[in-house]
Every structure is written in structure tokens, then in C-alpha cells.
Amino acid sequence: MAEGTVLVTGAAGGAQGRTGRRVTELLRGRGVPVRAMVRTLDERAEYLRSIGAEVVVGDFHDFPSIRKAVDGVSTVYFAYPVQEGLLDATVNMAVAARDAGVTRLVDMVMLVSTPDAPTPRLRENYLSEQVFEWAGIGAAHVRATVFFENIRAMANATIASGVFMAPFDDDTVIPLVAGADVARVAAGVLTAEHVPAGSSYSVIGQVLTVNEIVATLADGLGRKVRFQDVSDELWAEAARERVNDHAVAHLSKLWATFRTGTADYAEFNGPDTIERVGGRRPYTFAEFVVEERLSFSAAGS
């Protein structure tokens, strides 16, 4: 098992998978010392303190704050949101971690990391992973499929009207995973006895068609839900009201790749990563919808 304090970035938790917060909870539950990096001191930071984490304020794009956050830790969990600036943040963290003598860094990215991946963000993932490996800090990579939470965000835009609107066909296939399962895998890699530098972990929970997603939403929410396709342009226009332009550009390309069936996810086919590394079977989307029912805008309507 890796020894010493683990720095967890994104520990306050974002709007989607909240893997940083969940990793912090899992590590503290195992008695692992955690330094939780947050952007601001708010009630979320107070919660992290209440479970025994040391809280530090840091900004991926402020190198002095990253150096301070990394000083004295042995292991880092790096999760950068889907927004501009991944490569700058990567360089700051890689240099700070190298100088601090970090021996393991686990980064979390979406889907694939190749130079010819279908979206700019996925191509940046590849470059980010390369930088971490060059830094000689024992980098390992957790590659997650689409979060259940991403589908919830998409659904909540229109589901109160009984509609799941998305730029798909009804038989489009989507590879999915629970944010909680991604966090379990990350925690497992962070604390494993031996992790070869450059290791990667493909994390998938379930593969569903859009029709199956809609049926699961209807069953779990206890109401009628129908699917309505929408053009890429209209979806992007609506999405800009909720997310940043970088995320819209990434997701638009990703959804188009799913819809055309050109995505190659051979490395995700049937892996047992969640059970083997995360310690339990994967959550199903049906379980997620039932457990998170009140977080859907259609709940109770």
C-alpha cells in the first residue's frame, strides 16, 4: 500500500461525478491521511474537515499554490473538470509533484487518450498523460466512460415535461458508469501495494441504448418518459445555458461519435476493473435512478 498523505484535487466535488469528494471519503474511511485541495473555504470544505481531511486552498493555474498543496505528500489524485486549461494545469502539477518527490499520481480522464481521439478534450487527455509520465512521478491513469450523472444533467433539462431530449438516435449505444464506481477504482489505485508507472484502468459499468436509458428513467421515476431527438446545433445552443463552451464542444463531438457508431471502445469491453480494483460490482443505471430520484427534476411530478 502506498504510504503517506494523499493530495486529492477537486475534493469539494463538482456538479457531476464528484469523484474528488468521494475519493476523500473513501480514503478517510480507510484511515488514510488526506490533504483535500479546494478552490474556496465554504461548507463543503468544512465537511471535509469534519471527516478528518486537512483542507488547503489551491488553484490549478496558480503554480505557487500547487507547490504548497503538494509539499510533503507522497501520492496525488488529479481530476480536472471539463473546461479550458487542462494542459497548463497538468504542467503545474507535474512539476510541483516531481519537485516534491511524489511517487504516485493517479489522474482521471474520460474514455480514451489517443492523439487521434474524436474530441479536442480527449486528445488533450493523451498529452496530459504523457506529461505526467515524463515527470517520473509514478503516473497511473483511470479512464472512465460517460457518468450516470452526465445523463441525469441531460435529462433534467427537459424531463419535467416527460421528455428525454438528446442528439441521439433511439438505438444509439452509450457506455456508462457511476461516479461512485470511478471513485472506488481511483481509491483502489491510490492505495494499492504496487502500481507500475504508466498503468491504465478502463472503467465501465453498463452499456445501454438510448431506448433503454429512457425506459430506465421512466421506471425509476415512476412516470412516462419519451425520447425526442434533437439536432446537434439545437442541443449545443441549449447546453450553453448550463455548461461552458469547452464542455459543449467536447460533448457535441462525443455525442456525434456515439450516434454514428464510429467509437471504438474495445478496451472497455467486459473489464472487471470496478470489482477487481474498486471492491464491489458496478452500480446499474437503474439503481442510480432510484437512489438519486430526488435529484431528478421530474421526481414527484
Secondary structure, DSSP 8 states (H G I E B T S, - for coil): ---S-EEETTTT--SS--HHHHHHHHHHHTT--EEEEESS-SHHHHHHHHTT-EEEE--TT-HHHHHHHHTT-SEEEEE--SSS-HHHHHHHHHHHHHHHT--EEEEEEES---TT-SSHHHHHHHHHHHHHHHTTS-EEEEEE-EEHHHHHHHHHTTGGGTEEEESS-TT-EEEEE-HHHHHHHHHHHHH-S---TT-EEEE--EEEEHHHHHHHHHHHHTS--EEEE--HHHHHHHHTTTS-HHHHHHHHHHHHHHHHT----GGGSS--HHHHHHSS----HHHHHHHTGGGSTTTT-
